[in-house]
Amino acid sequence: MKLKVITSNPGKVAEYQRSFDHLGIEMEHYKLPYDEVQTSDLAEVVDKGMDEIISKGVRNFIVDDSGLFVDALKGFPGVWSAYAQKTIGNKGILKLMEGIEDRGAEFRCCIGCDIEGQRIIVTGICRGTITESETGDGGFGFDPIFTHGGVRTFAEIPVDEKNNVSHRGNAVKLLIEEMKRRGLV
């Protein structure tokens, strides 16, 4: 079986492939622009995106939307994380967090999967904290400023270890459970 991963980020495709290898599911990087509805709800963004992708005749795919939700910033950047990453980046988030003691945050990943004509939407969460500075050169996005266990950032841990605890890894686990429950794998 092959699923198209609709993203402009090849790092996501590699993470998905590692998670689905044991099921014999091949991931295909598929670039397809689609409009993202402007809302503060990741699941709504994914659901509307799936509608548009299906309307273009594409089936058997995975699409996701992720965000970093910082407690002290009232959930910012949230669904606007990709835009925040492009405009203010990690340094901008760290600047906003200067002098703030509550560094709690969570990554959320909502995955939508169209498989065999069935629609599945799940959301995975990973709680952690925002670090005081950027560390590590792995991962992507906000990985260098987010730590799950308080010792190393997501940019400092190997992909397989990250997949075991990350928001996307947790969402993938939920997706696989639901695919099994429905007899799709």
Secondary structure, DSSP 8 states (H G I E B T S, - for coil): -EEEEE-S-HHHHHHHHHHHGGGT-EEEEE---------S-HHHHHHHHHHHHHHTT--SEEEEEEEEEEGGGTT-EETTHHHHHHHTHHHHHHHHTTT-S--EEEEEEEEEEEETTEEEEEEEEEEEEE-SS---SSS-TTGGGEESSSSSBGGGS-HHHHHHHSHHHHHHHHHHHHHHHTT--
